[in-house]
Amino acid sequence: MTKTYYSSRSLIGNVLSKITDDERLELSRIFNVEMKLPDKPEQLAEKICSSGGHAIGNWLRNQGLPYAELIFDVATSLKIENIVSPKNITSYGLSISEMDSRAYNNVVNSEIAKSWQIPLNAYIQHHEQEILKKFLMDTYQRMTPEQKREVDRKVQEIAKELPGANIGGLTTSAALMTLASVGGFAPYILLSTVISTVTAGLAGFGVYTAASSMLHLLLGPVGWTALGVSAIYKFGGPNQQQCLKAVLAISMLRSKLGQASVASLR
């Protein structure tokens, strides 16, 4: 990328450089199903960010969108209400877009730039989470009664493992959204449950323990069809599908990596 954006560099450093080669290969296949070897983290980030925006705008910038703007556009295309434009002014007196583009600017004091990481990271994770929640809810609503019962049971199991996750009296839809908002490993387990429940007839086995296996179904054409994504969302073109697939996968992997970080501290 010609210009360095914090959100795009964070995507590389906090996710793409930490996942396995198999996981990166599944992400790489979003853009080329014939890929045999995974893209390097920098290459993959460029492909993800270049899948957003308009071709002319990308050409003028000589690169794609910064990741913070890409996730806002995906959330907007899904008609998610609880999102904030990166151009809105924050309590820092700057917009997310301004901080994103200036975080690596040598003119900006390094301590000030470092302090911007808090709102930038919060912005990224909030919007990823809202996209994942929207996807979970829309997929759940399309399930058969039998599939919903299986997810209902798993939601109750997850809640028991999360101290303070009070979902008593909530409908399963509300409980699903509550647990998806908790963060940590819960979103990974929830997405795994939904994918395995909907695609069990195709895959022939239950909940996926390997993230790369889950990604294969989440991102591949068979799983994409089984999840009814094309029926849920009306895409304007293939790039929008690529953006949504990438953000869903990154959100899932970030949740998995967060659990790994917690486990390493124990």
N, C-alpha and C positions, 0 to 999 in steps of 0.2 A: 504494500500500500504506500502511496506517495506521501500522504499526510498521516501522522500518527494520532489516533483517537484513543482515549483511555478505555472506552467501552470495548473497542475491538481488541486492544492489547490484553485487557482483562479476560476476554473470551479465550484468548490463546493461553495466557498464563494460568488461569484458574480452572479451566476445563480441558481444552484441547490438548495441552501438553501433559495432562495428568491421566488421561484415559488410556485404555489398552489399545494396541494396534488393531485388534478385531473390532473394537468400538469405533475407532477412527475410520476403518474400512467401511463399516455400515454407513457412517455419515458421508463418506466420500462417494458412496454409491447413490446418494440422493441426486448427484449431479451427473453421474455416469454409471449406469447399472453394470457396465462391463468391467469396472475397475477390479484388478486382481491384487493390487497393493494399495495401502492407505496413503492418502495425501499427508504431507508433513503438516504440523499444526498451523504454520503460517500460510501455507497454500490453502488449507481447508477454510481458515478464517476469511481469506480473500474471496473464495468461492461463495461462502455464506453471505458475506456483506455485499457482494456483487449481484446476488440474486434479488436484492431489494432495489427499489428506486427505478427510475426510467432510464432507458438505454442512453438517451441524449445527455441526461444529467450525469450519469456515470461516466460518460465519455468526457464531458467538460471537467469533471473532478479528477479524471484519470483513475478512478476507483469507485467502489460501490458506496453504500451508505455506512456511516458508523453504526455499530451494533445497537446502540441505544435508540437510534432513530428507526432502525429496522424493526425492533420489537414493538415500538409504538405503532408503526404502520400495520404490523400483523394484528395487534390488538384492536386497532381501529377497523380493519377489514372484517374482524369477527364480531364487530358491534359490541365490544365490551365497554361497559359504562365506567367502571372504577379505574380509569387510567388518566395519566397526566401528560400533556404535551411536553417534549423535551425543550420547547421554546419558552415555557412558562418560567417566570423569574422565581428563584428560590429565596430562602432566608439569607443566603450568602450574597444576595444582590446580583447574582448572575443566573442565567438559565442553565439547565443541564447541558444543553448543546454547547454553550460557551465554555463551561468547565471541561466538557468532554474533549473539545478541540484544543484547549490551552493547557491541559494537565502536564504535557511534556514540552511546553514552550519554555525555552531557557530564560525568557524575560520574567517569567513568573517565579517568585520565591518558592524553593522546593518544599518548605514547610507548609506554605499556603496550598500548593498543589496537592500535597499529601492529605491535607484536611478535606479536600474535595472528594477524596476516595469514598468517604462515608456516604454522602448523598448519591454519588454516582453508583456505588454498589447496591445501595438500597433501591434506587430507581430500576436498575437492571433486574434484580431478583424479584421485585414486586411485579413488574410487567410480565416476566416469564411465568410467575406463579399464577397471575390472572388468566393468562393464555391456557395454561395447563388446567386450571379449574374449569374454564369454559369448555374445554375439550372433554374433560371427565364428565361434566354434567350433561352435555349434549349427547355423548355416547351412552351414558346411563339411561337417559330418557328413551332411547331407541331400543333398549334391550327387551327381551322377552320376559314374562313374569318369572320363569325359572332362573334366567340369568340374573335378574335383579335380586332374587332371594340369595343367590350365591354371593353377590357383592355385598348385600346387607349383612350377611354372616361375617364376612371378612372385615367389614367396617367396624363391627362390634369387637372383633378380636384385636384390631389395631388400636382401638380406643383403650382397651385394657392395658396395653403395653406403654401407653403414653400418660405419664402422671399429669394430672390437671386437665386432661382433655375430656371435659364434661359434655357428653352428647346425649345425656338422659333426657327423654321427652322430645328429642328432635326427630323429624322425619329423616329417612335415609338420605334424601337429597341434601338436606341441611347439614346432616352429620358428615357427609362426604365433603362438602365445601369447608366445613369447620376443620376437619383433619387435614385437608389440602392446604389450609392456611397456617397450620402449625409449623411447617417447614421441617428441616432435618430429613430423616429417612422416610417419613410418612408418605410424601407425594410419590416416591419411587415405588413403594409397596402398593399404593392405590392404583397407580397406572399399570403396574404389573398385574394386579388383580383384574382390572378391566380388560386388558389385552388378552390375558390367558382365558378369561371367561368367554369372551366373544369369539376367539379364534380356536378354542379347544377342539372343535370338530375338525379343523384343518390341520392343526399342529399335532394332535394326538398325545399331548402331555399337558400337565397342569401348569401351575405358576412357574415362571421362568426365574431361575436363580442366576443365570448369566445375563448380564446386561446386553451383551452382543446378540444373544438369542432374541431377547425382547425387542431390541432395536430392529432386528431383521424383520419381525412381523409388523412392528409399528410403522416402519418406513417402506417396506416392500409392497408391491402391487397387490399381492394376495391379502395381506393384513389390512392394507389401506381400504380395500374393497369390503372386507369382512366387518371392519369398524364403521362402515357406512359414511366415511368422511365425505365422499363426493356428493352424497345425498344431503349431508348436513350443511356443507359450505358450498357456495357458488363462487368458484374461482374465475377470475378474469383471464388467467393465463397460467402456463406451467411454472413461471417464477414464483407466483404466490403459493403454489403447492410446495415448492422447494423451501420457501421461507418458513411456512408453518411446520413442515416436517423437521427442519433444522432446529427451530426454537423449541418444539416439543421434546426433541431428543436431548438438546442441551440442558433444558430444565430438569429432565429425568436424570441425566448424568451428574448434574450439579448436586442433586439430592443424594445420589449414591456416593459421590465423593465426600459430601458433608458427613455422612455416616462413617466413612472410612477414617476421616479426620478425628471424629469423636472416639472411635475405637483405638486409635493410635495413642490417645492421651490417657487411656485407662491403665 
